[in-house]
């Protein structure tokens, strides 16, 4: 839950309000269990078809009208980042690693653009609250003592007037004139005290709220910076996976050429991987195994061995079941 905005004084003009975007966090929460189940059921193509339409074609407009709207925009952005992550994961499980890299690039691009929007939206709020805090500091320093002074002076006038009216105190002509002058100033001083009494609590509250607002703005920035960092890490990991595999295939093919073996695209490498069943079975459960086999099929779409392994896993079997040896024929009995 986000902090409510602490605005006790009129706000300065902020960035114009942008149209509210779709609730992408809600969209992610609705899609995640469905897509996750499809992947568990080894229906990666169906999962891919489902996620292809869940990421907006354009990043929703950032609403910087105020702290509340900024928080809503950040929640929406968190939903978008989650949709990117889900889409990249499903794309990768279908063997489309290069496409997953592109999705991660979009994720990082939009996270960085959000930080730029956030800085523009929060700059006037930060400036406003800096001025609010300074005004509150100045007003409190100036009027706290004045409040005590006026309170004491007005009470003294009231007490003296009450004493004179009750014949408890006798004043000479000069003293009476002085009291009359103080009574004449009473309404003006009372009005000043009333104004201070009304304004001072507001300024004190603003002093208390200013660091809370600063923390809220700082937390917002940290949230987006974390989005950027995780997006950078995910992109780097995705790029490394593609590059490492490309290098491995290149090295393998180079060795094969030196052995005078004819190279047919990626087929030689894929066949070599499939010849050792442990390359697949060591990956974990059926979902992880199918995901890697899908990558092999992307590299060599007509590879029957990889397709057969996928079909076996979908049928609930081992990817490379051992074929039963034919039974030995019984020896013919001598007559």
N, C-alpha and C positions, 0 to 999 in steps of 0.2 A: 504494500500500500504506500502510495506517495504522500509526502507532506502536503497539507493544505497551504495555499499561499498566505503569507503573513502581510497583508496590505491594510494598514489602518489609516493611511493617508491617501489622497487621490493619486492615482498612478500616472506616470508619464506616458506619452504616446508610444506604443510598441508596434512591432511589425504587424501589418494588416493580416486579419484572420484568413487562413486558407480553408478551402472546403475539406471537411473531414473525410479521411480515407476509409477503406474497408477495414473491418476488424480482422486483421491478419492473424493475430494471436488466437482468436476463436477459430479461424479457418484451420490453423495448424493443429489445434487440439482436436478438431473434428476428424481431420485426415490421418493423423498419426496412428491411431489404433488400427484403422482399416488397412493402411499401407504396410504397417508392421506385420499384420496377420498374413497379408498376401505374400510377403517375403518369407515368412515362416513356412507357408504352404508351398514354397518353391515356385511361386508364380511371379517371378521378377518382371516379365514383360507386361503383365496386367498391372503391377505396381507402377511401372514406368508410364503406362498409358494414363494412369490416374493422376500422377504428380505433374505431368507435363502441362496441365492447365491450372495448377494451383498457385504458381508464382506470377504476380502481376507483370504485365509487359513493361510498365513503368513504375518507378518508386513512387508511392503515394506522397502527395504534397505535405510538407512539414508545416504544422500549424503552430506558429510562434506568438499567438495573441496574448498569452499570459502563462504563468506557471502551471495552471491546470491543463491547458491545451498542450503545452510542451510535454508534460508527463504522459498525456494520452498519445501524442505522436511517438514518444520513445517506446511506449508499450507496443504500438503498432509496428514500429521498426524492429523490435525484438521478435515479433511474430514473423516479419518478413525474413529476418536472418534465420529463424528456425525453419521456415519453408525452403530457403536456399539450401540449408544443411540437409534437410530430408530429401530434396530433389537430387542433390549431388550424390548422396549415399545410394539412392535407388538407381541412378544413372550408372554409378560405378559397379553396382551389383549386376547390372546387365552387360558388363564388360566394356562399357563406353567410357573409358578412363579419360580420354582427351576431352570429351564433352563435359565430364565432371569437372575438369580443370576450368573450363569456360564458365561453368556455373559458379565455381568458387571465386573466379575473377569478378563476376558480377556482384557477388556477395561483398567482396572487399570494396569495390567501387561504391556501392550504395552505403556501406558503413561510413566510409570517408566523407561522402557527400552529406550524410546526416550530421556528422560532427561540424561541418561547415555551417549547416543550417542552424544547428544548436548554438554555436558561438554567436551568430548574428541575432538570434532570438533572445539570448540571455544577456547580451552586452547592455542593452538599455535597462534591464532589470537590475543588473549589478550596479550600474551607474546610479540608478534611482536610489537603491538602498544604501549606497555609499553616502549620498547626499542626505538621505533620511537619518542615517546614524550620526552624521556630523551635525545636522540641525538639532537633533535630539540631545546630543552632548552639550552643544552650546546653550540650548534653552534650559536644560536641567541645571547646568552650572550657574547660569545667570539668575534663575528664578526660584531655586530652592531656598536660598537665604531670604530673598524678597518675600516669599510666601510666609516664612516665619515672622519676618519683620511686620508685615501687614496684619497678620493674625494677632500678634501681640498689641499693635497700636490700636486696632479697631476694638479689641476687647477692653483696652484701657479707657477708650472714649466711652464705650457703653457703660462700663463700671462707674466712671466719674459722673456721667449724666444721671445714672440711677441713684447715686449717692446724693447728688444735689437735689433731685426731685423728691427724695425721701427726707430731705433736711438733715442728712447725716454729715453733710459737708458744706461749709460756708466758703464762698469765693468772693474776693474783692473784685472791683471793677475791671482791673487788668486781667486777673485770672479768668473772669467770666468771658472777656473778649477773646482770650486765647482759646477757651473751651469752645466758644461759638465758632471760631475759625476752624477748629478741628472737626466740629460737627458738620460744618459746611463742606469740608473735604471728604466727609465720611462716605457719601454715595459713590464718589469717584474711586476712592480707595477700595470700597467694597466690590465695585464692578471689576477693578483690576485683580483683586483677590479671587473673585469668582472665575475670571478667565484663566488665571494660573491654576486654580484647583481643577478646572475642566481639562486643560491642556497638558498639565504635568504628567498625569497617569498615562496619557497616550504616548508621550515622548519616552517615558520610562519603558512602556511596553514595546515600543519600537526599538529601543536599545537592547531589550531582551530578545526580540525577534530577529534583529539584523544578522547575528551569527548563525541562526537557524536557516535563514534564507541563503546565506553564503554557503552553508553546508549542503543545502538542497541543490544549489547550482553546481557545486563541486561534485556531488554524487552523480548528477545527471551527466556531467562530462566524463567521469570515470566509467559510467555505464557504457557510453559509446566508445570510449577508448578500449574497453575490454572487448566490445564487439569487433573492433578493428584488429586487435591483437589476435583474437581467436580466428578471425577470418584470414589473417596473414599466415598463421600457423597451418591452417587447413589447406590453404592454397599451396604453401611450400611443400607440404606432405604429398598432395595430389600430383604436383609437378615432379617431385622426386620419384614417385612410383612409376610414372610414365618414362622418365629419363633413365632410371635404373634398368627397367625392363628392356628398353631400346638398346642400351649399352650391352646388356647380357646377350640379346639376340645377335647384335653385331659381332661380338666376340666369338660366339658359337659359330656363326656363319663363316667368319674368317678362318677359324680352325678347320671347318669342313672343306672350304675351298682349297686350303693347303693340302688336304687329304684327297683332293681331286673328286670330291663329292659334288654332284650337281645340286645347286640351291634353288628351291622353288619358293620364293617369297618367305613367309614365316613358317612354312609347313615343316621344314626340317627341325626347327627348334621345338615346335609344338609337339611333333611326334616324339622327340627325345624326352620331353617332359612327361608325356603320357606313358612312355615305356616303364617309368618307375612310378608305380601306383602310389607310393608313399608321398610323392609330391602333391598329391591331391588329398589323400586320407589324413595327412598330418595337420591339415588346415583347421580341423575342428568338426562341427556338425554339418549336416547336409546343406544348410543355407550357405555356409562359408565355402563349401566345396562347389556347389552350383555356381556361386558368384565367380570363382576363379575359372571354372570350366567355361562360363560365359565369356570370360576374357579370352580364353584360348580360341573359342569359336569366332570371336571378333577378329582375332589375328589370322585365323584360318577357317573361314566360314563353312567350308565343305568337309571339314575333318570329321570323319565318321566315328572315330574313337572317342572324341570329346562329346559328340552328340549322343552316342550310346551311353556314355557315363552319366550324362544329364538325365536321359530317359530312365536309366536304372534308379537313380536317386529319387526321381519323381514317383517311381513305382514303389518306393519304400525299400529298395534293395541297396546293396553296396555298389559303389560306382564301378568297381571291377570285380564282379563275383567270380570265384574260381569255378571253372567248369568241372563237372563231375567226370571222373575217368570212366571209360566204358568197362563194364564188368567182364572179367575173364571167362571165356567159354569153358564149360566143364569138359574134362577129358573123356573121350568115348570109351565105354567099357568093352573090354575084350570079351569075345564070345567063347 
